[in-house]
Amino acid sequence: MSLAPHVLHELQGRFGVSGVLIAPEDLIPYSFDGTAALSQMPACVVFAGSTDDVVFVLTLATRTRTPVVTRGSGTGLSGGSLPVPGCIVLCTVRLNRIIEVDQSNLVMEVEPGVTTLEVAEAAAAAGLFYPPDPGSMKISTIGGNVAENSGGLRGLKYGITRNYVMGLEIVLPNGELLKTGNKCVKDVAGYSLKDLFVGSEGTLGVLTRILLRLIPKPEAKRTMIATFDAMDTAAQTVSDIIAAKIIPCTLEFLDRTTLRCVEDFTKVGLPDCEALLLMETDGHPAQVADEADQMASIAHRNGCRSLRVAANEAEATALATARRSAFSALARLAPTTILEDATVPRSELAKMIRFVDDIARKYQLRIGTFGHMGDGNLHPTFLTDERNHSEMERVHEAFRDIFNEAIRLGGTITGEHGVGLAKKEFLPSFLGPAQMRVMRALRRELDPAGILNPGKMFD
């Protein structure tokens, strides 16, 4: 579906004829994101270079009832930045300035197109620390992180993106500029509107500036991997570590399928076993040494087969990088790789992992499971082929069973990937009628014309 001629004319008047992508070969890279088996061609793509550009596009879109889908690097895994027919894709990767690193107030102000890694490196250069670290941090943008409320390996101890957003500049669908939050550590004046936009998946406004909280850089860190003959004992180790009042900065796991793929991909010397835990503690050197010793002791009490301590920072980085490569490693095994993120209370981890194994057998599917065991966030990863329609039907049924089981165990349908298109059918059963009614009312109030990311989260 193409744009109305007068809409295209106004866009070209603003961005130039070459600045509005409309040729099919130019649109194809923007017709999908990181979500497998979903694609849709947009009508055009434009690149915002300023807040004024965003204001122009949204004002035009509201006036002409043209849908707009905001996009960063397109690494999302729930179809959140997937175009809709006849839409303008508003790409914010050129809004990529680090505006300020304020060491006195421990904050950083950035534009949405700055990558997560660039944020982390700018903080480190100032002797500070930005903890959220999604697996895609080398290429994902901070605007996308805020829109999806991204997590990462360090979420157990340090929390997720929401915990580090202090303020936002947002262009509302009608082109009005809204600023919320500031550098103050305490501010309870009015509703916390910034929290409304964090995790809103591009449905309520377009971010143009983000004020991030930074913290002092930990003095020391120790990284270990422990191997187990059964996932249950790995899960029990995690439960015992938390019960001992130890909150590691990282507590990750890989099952055998994922582990073999990662080792073949990274060649870092990971041993073959049923379950592997990656454990990291950071902070004051004395505290790090004590917590590492306690975690090692707990792992041994639960029958770990082997325990390896990273000898230096380079080895620690290699081990963490190996875990971050899990998705890429699994993707080498099949034409289509579908990564999910059901989350359950930590006490239900072993039960949920066994359930995923049962589901794989029930539907005759290949599933590799890894994730953030410390916070109950599992990533069952389906190795399939979207051209095999009968298998894709079984994949969908497996998803349904997994999400229903997560809800039954007191969990959620998504811990960090968002709802987007991929999970919106499951949202009403998870949230219930009251929450759905309030969310719909908020969306109608802020976007009465329905132009922003239509069809995402809910219809």
Residue, then its C-alpha position, 0 to 999 in steps of 0.5 A: m500500500s503506497l502513501a497518498p500523493h500529498v503525504l509523500h509530497e510533504l515528506q519530500g518537501r521536508f526531507g528531500v526526494s532522496g531522503v524518503l525511501i520508497a523503492p522496494e529494494d530500499l524498503i526491504p531492510y525495514s520490512f522486518d525486525g529481529t522477530a522470525a517469520l514476520s514481515q511487512m513492507p512499509a510505504c516509506v522510510v524517513f530518518a529523523g535528524s532532529t526533534d523538529d523532524v519528529v514533530f513534523v512527521l507526527t503532525l502530518a501523520t495525525r492530520t492525514r491519518t497515516p500510521v507511523v512505526t518508529r524504529g531504531s536498529g530493528t533488533g526487537l524480538s516481538g515484532g514491535s517495530l514491524p511496519v503496518p501496511g501504508c505506514i511511514v517508518l520513522c527511523t531514529v538512528r541519526l538522532n545519535r548524540i550523547i548530549e551530556v555526561d554529568q558526573s556531579n549528578l551521575v546522569m547522562e543525557v542522550e538521543p534515542g539513536v545512541t547504541t547501548l554499548e556507546v552509553a556503557e562506554a561513555a559511562a565507563a570513560a567517566g568512571l561510572f557504570y550503566p548496568p542494563d546490558p541486553g544481549s543485542m547491546k552492541i547494536s540495539t539503540i537506547g531508544g529501543n531499550v526504553a520503548e521495550n523496557s529491556g533487561g539483560l544479564r545483570g538484571l538480577k542485581y541491577g534491574i532493567t532499563r526502567n530503573y535507570v530512566m530519570g527523564l524523557e523528552i517525547v513527541l506526542p502523536n499530535g506533534e506536541l512536545l512533552k518533557t517529564g523527569n529531571k536530574c533530581v533523585k527525589d521528585v514526587a510532583g504529579y504522576s510519574l509520566k516517564d514510567l508510562f512511556v517506558g515499555s510503551e513499545g512506540t504506541l504513545g509517543v516518540l522519544t527524542r531525548i533520554l536522561l539516564r541514571l548512572i552509578p559508581k563503577p564496581e571496584a572488583k568482579r569475579t566470574m565463574i562457571a559451574t557445570f551440572d549433570a541435571m538442570d534441577t540441581a543447577a536451579q537448586t543452586v540458584s535458589d540456595i544462592i538467593a536464600a543465602k542473601i547473595i545477589p550476584c550481578t549475573l546468574e545465567f544458565l545454558d542447557r546442553t543443546t545451547l551449550r554445545c552450539v555456543e562452544d562450537f561457535t565461540k571455542v572458549g573451552l566450555p565443558d559438555c554437561e546438562a546445565l551450565l551456570l555463569m555466575e558473577t559477583d561484583g562490588h567491594p573486593a572483600q565482598v566479591a571474594d566472600e560471595a564468590d567463595q559462598m557461591a562456589s561452596i553452594a554449587h559444590r553442595n549441590g553436586c556440581r561436576s566442575l567449577r571454573v574461575a576466570a583468571n583475569e578480565a579477558e577470560a571473564t569477558a570471553l565467558a560472558t560474551a559466550r553467553r551473549s552469543a547463545f541466540s546467534a549460536l543456536a541460529r546456525l542450526a536451523p533456517t528459522t530461530i524463534l526466541e521467547d522469554a517466558t518468566v516465572p518466580r525463581s522457585e518455579l524455575a526447575k518445574m518450568i524448565r522440565f515443562v519446556d522439555d516436555i513440550a519439545r517432546k509433545y510437539q516433536l520440536r527442537i528447543g534450546t533453553f537458556g536465560h537469566m536463571g537468577d530472575g526467572n527469565l527463560h529463553p526457550t528457543f525454537l529451531t524450526d523452518e518457517r517454510n514448514h507450515s505444519e511444524m510452525e503450527r506446532v510451534h504456535e501451539a507450543f508457545r500457547d502451552i508455555f505461556n499458559e503454564a508460565i501464567r499458571l505458575g505466577g509468571t508472565i508472558t514476557g520478561e524483557h522482549g515486549v508484547g508487540l505483535a508476537k504476544k498480543e493474543f496472550l495479553p488479555s488472559f494475563l492482564g485481565p479486563a480491568q488492566m486492559r480497559v485502562m491501557r486502552a483508555l490511555r492509548r485512546e487519550l494520547d493517540p485518538a487518531g490511532i496513528l502510532n504503531p497500530g496493531k501492536m500490544f492490542d488492537 
